[in-house]
């Protein structure tokens, strides 16, 4: 589904340049669940941001089903990102004044999808992730694990081809983190959604289809 070739990323740091990615080559098959591991500063999050069109490479290509994504206009990239990629971050970025249901619906409503259709899909997803009784609860009334489950439902509501998760269990206790990872594994199998998950948790990464070890901006 995705072919990455000779991916480089550098950032200017005054008179110097910080090189974060150094020639990444990677193929991601549809339906895989991939864990990306490595020490802090290895380039894991930068790779995820480029795959999600949140940042541009300094050099190299990211092809999605044969389309070089960085040859698209910025507007086309934004459209692609919103419709085909879902994001789950360590900090779930829920809006505190809205309920779990409203938070899950928000991105789809911003895209002007039909409101009742979005609402019904969101209810189904929130039930799938075990939050059926908590639809009308606001984030402050939910545990950390429940909030992260809302974030997962929000990411999946657009029926993305690819979900990118950056340390999604990083702020959760061991039991809750295990349960969230098991949920993503279950959704990956049931829906065929491709997941790329950055994690420091060796126990969780061992359950992935494939583990990518990063070091000094390269996959080793």
C-alpha positions in Angstrom: 0.0 0.0 0.0 2.8 2.4 0.9 6.3 2.5 -0.5 8.9 4.9 1.0 12.1 5.4 -0.8 15.3 7.1 0.3 13.5 9.3 2.9 15.6 12.1 4.5 14.6 14.8 6.9 16.8 17.6 8.3 16.0 20.7 10.3 18.0 23.9 10.3 19.4 24.7 13.7 21.0 28.1 13.4 24.2 27.7 11.5 24.0 23.9 11.8 21.7 21.2 10.4 20.0 18.5 12.5 19.6 15.3 10.4 16.7 13.2 11.8 16.0 10.7 9.0 18.8 9.2 6.9 17.6 7.3 3.9 14.6 5.3 5.0 13.3 2.6 2.7 10.1 0.9 3.7 7.1 -1.0 2.3 3.9 -1.2 4.2 1.3 -3.8 3.1 -2.4 -3.2 3.5 -3.8 -4.7 6.7 -0.5 -4.9 8.5 0.0 -3.8 12.1 3.5 -2.5 12.4 5.3 -1.4 15.6 8.1 1.2 15.3 10.6 1.0 18.2 13.8 2.7 19.1 15.4 5.1 21.6 14.2 8.7 21.9 15.6 10.8 19.1 15.8 7.9 16.7 13.4 9.5 14.3 10.2 7.5 15.0 7.8 10.4 15.4 9.3 12.3 12.4 8.8 9.2 10.2 5.2 9.0 11.4 4.6 12.7 10.8 5.8 12.4 7.2 3.7 9.3 6.6 0.7 11.3 7.8 1.5 14.3 5.7 2.0 16.4 8.8 5.6 17.2 7.6 7.5 17.2 4.4 10.7 15.2 3.7 13.9 16.9 2.8 14.4 14.2 0.2 12.8 11.0 -0.9 9.3 9.8 -1.8 6.2 8.4 -0.1 4.0 6.6 -2.6 0.5 5.5 -1.6 -1.0 3.0 -4.1 1.4 4.4 -6.7 0.7 8.1 -6.0 3.6 10.2 -4.8 1.9 12.1 -2.0 4.4 15.0 -2.0 3.7 15.7 -5.6 0.1 16.7 -4.6 -0.9 20.3 -3.9 -1.2 21.3 -0.3 -5.0 21.3 -0.7 -5.0 17.8 -2.2 -2.6 16.6 0.6 -5.0 18.0 3.2 -7.9 16.2 1.6 -6.0 12.9 1.4 -4.9 13.2 5.0 -8.4 14.0 6.3 -10.1 11.1 4.4 -7.6 8.3 4.3 -5.4 8.7 7.4 -6.4 8.5 11.1 -4.2 9.7 14.0 -4.0 8.6 17.6 -1.5 10.5 19.7 -0.2 10.1 23.3 -2.2 13.1 24.3 -5.6 12.5 22.9 -6.6 16.2 22.3 -10.3 15.8 23.2 -12.3 19.0 23.5 -13.3 19.2 27.2 -16.6 20.9 26.6 -17.9 18.2 24.3 -19.2 14.7 25.1 -17.4 11.5 24.0 -19.9 11.2 21.2 -19.5 14.8 20.0 -15.7 14.5 20.2 -15.8 11.3 18.0 -18.0 13.0 15.5 -16.1 16.3 15.2 -13.7 15.6 12.3 -16.5 14.1 10.1 -18.8 17.0 10.9 -16.1 19.5 10.0 -16.0 17.7 6.6 -19.7 18.4 6.3 -20.8 14.8 6.3 -24.4 14.2 7.0 -24.9 14.7 10.7 -27.2 11.8 11.6 -25.2 9.3 9.5 -22.0 10.4 11.4 -23.8 10.2 14.7 -24.9 6.6 14.1 -21.5 5.5 12.9 -19.9 7.1 16.0 -22.3 5.4 18.3 -21.4 2.1 16.7 -17.7 2.7 17.0 -17.9 3.9 20.6 -19.8 0.7 21.5 -17.2 -1.3 19.6 -14.5 0.2 21.9 -16.5 -0.5 25.0 -17.9 3.0 25.6 -21.6 2.4 24.9 -22.6 3.5 28.4 -20.3 6.6 28.3 -21.5 8.4 25.1 -22.7 11.5 26.9 -19.8 11.8 29.3 -17.3 14.6 28.9 -13.5 13.9 28.9 -13.2 15.1 32.5 -15.7 12.3 33.5 -13.7 9.6 31.7 -10.5 7.7 32.7 -7.3 8.1 30.7 -8.0 4.8 29.0 -11.6 5.8 28.1 -10.4 9.1 26.7 -7.9 7.3 24.5 -10.6 4.9 23.3 -12.6 8.0 22.2 -9.5 9.1 20.3 -9.3 5.7 18.6 -13.0 5.8 17.6 -12.5 9.4 16.3 -9.6 8.2 14.2 -11.6 5.3 12.8 -14.8 7.2 12.0 -13.5 8.3 8.6 -12.8 4.7 7.7 -9.2 5.5 7.1 -6.9 3.1 5.1 -4.1 3.9 7.6 -4.0 4.7 11.3 -0.8 6.3 12.7 -0.5 6.1 16.5 2.3 7.8 18.3 2.9 6.4 21.8 -0.9 5.8 22.2 -0.4 3.9 25.5 2.4 6.2 26.9 0.2 7.9 29.5 -1.7 4.8 30.5 -1.1 2.2 33.3 0.0 -1.2 32.2 -3.4 -2.9 32.3 -5.1 -0.1 30.4 -2.3 0.1 27.9 -2.5 -3.6 27.2 -6.3 -3.3 26.8 -6.0 -0.4 24.3 -3.3 -2.2 22.2 -5.5 -5.4 22.2 -8.4 -3.2 21.0 -6.3 -1.8 18.1 -5.2 -5.3 17.2 -8.8 -6.5 17.2 -9.9 -3.5 15.0 -7.0 -4.2 12.7 -8.1 -7.8 12.2 -11.8 -7.0 12.0 -11.7 -4.0 9.7 -8.5 -4.7 7.8 -7.2 -1.2 8.8 -3.4 -0.7 8.5 -1.8 0.5 11.8 1.7 1.9 12.3 2.3 2.4 16.0 5.3 4.0 17.6 5.9 2.6 21.1 8.6 2.1 23.7 6.7 -0.9 25.1 8.5 -4.1 24.1 5.6 -6.3 25.3 3.2 -4.5 23.1 5.5 -4.3 20.1 6.0 -8.1 20.2 2.3 -8.5 19.3 2.7 -6.7 16.0 2.9 -8.3 12.6 6.3 -6.7 12.2 8.7 -4.6 14.3 10.8 -1.8 12.7 13.8 -0.9 14.8 15.0 2.6 14.3 18.4 4.0 15.3 20.0 7.3 14.3 17.4 8.0 11.7 17.6 4.6 10.0 15.7 1.4 10.1 18.2 -1.2 11.3 
